[in-house]
Amino acid sequence: MLKYFFLLLSAVGSLLLMGSCEGIFEDLYDTPPATASDGFGFIETNAATKSGTIYIDVTSYQRWTYISLKNKTTDTSNIVMGEEAPAVWDFALHRYDVRTNGGAAFETSYSTLDEVRSGGIPAGAVFTADTLSQVVIDMSHMMDGYLNYDTCMVNPVLSRWLDVDLSSMPPVYTPSLRPYLLRLYDGSYAALFFANFMDEASVKGYVTIKYIYPF
């Protein structure tokens, strides 16, 4: 997080030397338009293949979005307001950060969920649990030289689904396009594929997740 912050300040400084900064931060804050899509949650499910598609809004730095694969539900909590997580959830997203509810994750070498379905869990796969980390919850003081963070548990493997390069403006977001295996707290497994970080209008902060559960 800190290396990205210093790279960001360097890039911003260069842009300010070039003249007016009007519009520079438009892509950084990713403010959704008034007409943003409203079809969120489990937008597709297929009981026969135990698969589906989840579409969520993670534009806010102040919220976690919680996903229950068992119940096929989504919920949110406001970090700044101290809201608690829902009673039942399996994994959650904050922008591009991902956490689990007592679970662990593994990044596969596959390219599609169909390959995961055919190949199964690789022999010797090592699953990584969440670790204590920090997530940005307030970008408004960036030009004052600091950001506000929240300390929380984050899964370092699942959070690799999106690489964020802040060395230039606007930032470059590159999905790994790798399927991930999630071992839930009850010992069951899910396969997850983070397909995109933007909506049809190319507004960033809208995530499409393909899944298989139970795997």
C-alpha positions in Angstrom: 0.0 0.0 0.0 2.7 2.5 1.0 4.7 2.0 -2.2 1.6 2.7 -4.3 1.0 5.8 -2.3 4.5 7.3 -2.9 4.3 6.4 -6.6 0.9 8.1 -6.7 2.3 11.3 -5.1 5.1 11.3 -7.6 2.8 10.9 -10.6 0.4 13.6 -9.2 3.4 16.0 -8.8 4.4 15.6 -12.4 0.9 16.2 -13.6 0.6 19.4 -11.5 3.8 20.8 -13.1 2.2 20.4 -16.5 -0.6 22.9 -15.7 -4.2 22.7 -14.7 -5.2 19.7 -12.7 -8.9 19.9 -13.6 -10.2 16.3 -14.2 -6.9 14.6 -13.2 -8.5 12.7 -10.4 -11.6 11.7 -12.2 -10.4 8.1 -12.8 -8.8 7.9 -9.4 -11.9 8.4 -7.5 -14.1 6.5 -10.0 -17.2 8.4 -9.1 -20.2 6.5 -10.6 -22.5 8.4 -12.9 -26.1 9.0 -11.8 -27.3 6.4 -14.3 -25.1 3.5 -12.9 -26.6 0.1 -13.3 -28.7 -1.2 -10.5 -28.9 -5.0 -11.2 -26.5 -6.1 -8.4 -26.2 -9.3 -6.5 -26.5 -12.9 -7.8 -27.6 -11.9 -11.3 -27.3 -15.5 -12.8 -27.5 -18.9 -11.1 -27.5 -22.4 -12.6 -28.5 -25.1 -10.2 -27.5 -27.9 -12.6 -23.9 -26.7 -12.9 -23.7 -25.1 -9.4 -22.4 -21.9 -11.0 -23.5 -18.4 -11.6 -22.5 -14.7 -11.8 -22.3 -12.1 -9.1 -22.2 -8.3 -9.9 -21.3 -5.9 -7.2 -20.7 -2.2 -6.7 -17.4 -1.5 -4.8 -16.9 2.1 -5.8 -16.9 3.3 -2.2 -13.7 3.2 -0.2 -15.8 3.2 3.0 -17.6 -0.1 2.5 -17.1 -3.8 2.5 -19.4 -5.9 0.3 -20.1 -9.3 1.8 -21.1 -12.3 -0.3 -22.7 -15.5 0.9 -22.4 -18.3 -1.6 -24.5 -20.6 0.5 -27.4 -18.2 0.7 -26.8 -16.4 -2.6 -27.0 -13.0 -0.9 -24.9 -9.9 -0.7 -24.7 -7.2 2.0 -22.6 -4.2 2.9 -21.2 -2.5 6.0 -19.8 1.0 6.4 -16.3 0.9 7.9 -16.3 4.6 9.0 -19.6 4.2 10.8 -18.4 1.0 12.5 -21.1 -1.2 11.1 -20.7 -4.9 11.7 -20.5 -7.6 9.1 -23.6 -9.7 8.4 -24.1 -12.9 10.4 -23.5 -15.1 7.3 -20.9 -14.5 4.6 -18.1 -16.4 2.8 -15.9 -13.6 1.3 -16.0 -9.9 0.9 -14.6 -7.1 -1.3 -13.4 -3.6 -0.5 -12.5 -2.0 -3.8 -9.9 -4.6 -5.0 -9.1 -5.9 -1.5 -10.6 -9.3 -0.6 -11.1 -11.0 2.7 -12.6 -14.4 3.8 -14.7 -15.4 6.8 -12.2 -17.8 8.3 -11.3 -19.3 4.9 -8.2 -19.6 2.8 -7.4 -19.3 -0.9 -5.3 -20.7 -3.7 -4.4 -19.1 -7.1 -4.7 -21.7 -9.9 -2.7 -21.8 -13.1 -5.9 -22.3 -15.1 -7.5 -19.7 -17.4 -11.2 -20.5 -17.1 -13.6 -22.0 -14.6 -14.2 -24.9 -17.0 -10.6 -25.8 -16.7 -10.9 -25.7 -12.9 -14.0 -28.0 -13.1 -12.1 -30.5 -15.2 -8.7 -30.3 -13.4 -10.0 -30.1 -9.9 -7.9 -29.0 -6.9 -4.2 -29.4 -7.9 -2.1 -31.9 -5.9 -0.1 -30.1 -3.3 -2.1 -26.9 -3.5 -1.3 -24.7 -0.5 -4.1 -22.5 0.7 -3.4 -19.1 2.3 -5.4 -17.7 5.2 -6.2 -14.0 5.7 -3.5 -11.8 7.3 -3.6 -8.5 9.1 -3.3 -5.6 6.6 -4.5 -2.1 5.9 -7.1 -0.8 3.4 -7.6 2.8 2.3 -10.9 4.2 3.5 -10.5 7.9 2.7 -8.6 9.5 -0.3 -9.7 13.0 0.4 -6.4 14.1 2.1 -4.2 12.7 -0.7 -2.9 16.2 -1.7 -2.1 16.9 2.0 0.3 14.0 1.9 -1.6 11.2 3.7 -4.5 8.7 3.3 -6.7 7.3 6.0 -6.5 3.5 6.5 -8.4 0.8 8.4 -6.5 -2.2 9.8 -8.3 -5.4 9.1 -7.9 -9.0 7.9 -7.3 -9.4 4.1 -6.5 -12.4 2.0 -3.2 -11.7 0.1 -3.9 -14.4 -2.5 -7.5 -13.4 -3.4 -6.4 -9.8 -3.5 -4.0 -10.6 -6.3 -7.0 -10.8 -8.7 -6.4 -7.1 -9.6 -3.0 -5.4 -10.1 -3.2 -1.6 -9.5 -0.4 0.4 -11.1 -0.4 3.9 -9.7 2.8 5.0 -11.4 0.8 7.0 -13.9 -2.4 8.9 -14.1 -5.0 7.5 -14.5 -4.0 4.3 -12.7 -3.9 1.1 -14.7 -6.0 -1.8 -13.5 -5.0 -5.2 -14.8 -7.1 -8.3 -13.7 -5.0 -11.5 -13.2 -7.7 -13.5 -15.1 -6.8 -16.5 -13.0 -9.4 -18.6 -11.3 -9.1 -18.9 -7.5 -10.1 -21.7 -5.2 -11.6 -20.6 -1.9 -11.8 -23.0 1.0 -14.6 -21.9 3.2 -14.6 -22.1 7.0 -16.8 -25.3 6.9 -14.3 -27.1 4.7 -16.3 -26.8 1.5 -14.7 -25.3 -1.7 -15.7 -22.6 -4.2 -14.0 -21.6 -7.5 -14.0 -17.9 -8.2 -13.1 -15.9 -11.4 -13.0 -12.1 -11.2 -13.9 -11.2 -14.7 -13.9 -7.4 -14.6 -13.5 -4.2 -12.6 -15.7 -1.9 -14.6 -19.3 -1.6 -15.9 -20.4 -1.4 -19.5 -19.6 2.4 -19.5 -16.0 1.6 -18.4 -16.6 3.1 -14.9 -14.3 1.4 -12.5 -15.5 -0.1 -9.2 -18.0 -2.6 -10.6 -16.9 -6.2 -10.2 -18.2 -9.2 -12.1 -17.5 -12.6 -10.4 -18.1 -16.0 -12.0 -18.3 -18.8 -9.5 -18.8 -22.5 -9.0 -20.2 -23.6 -5.6 -20.0 -26.1 -4.1 -16.9 -27.1 -6.0 
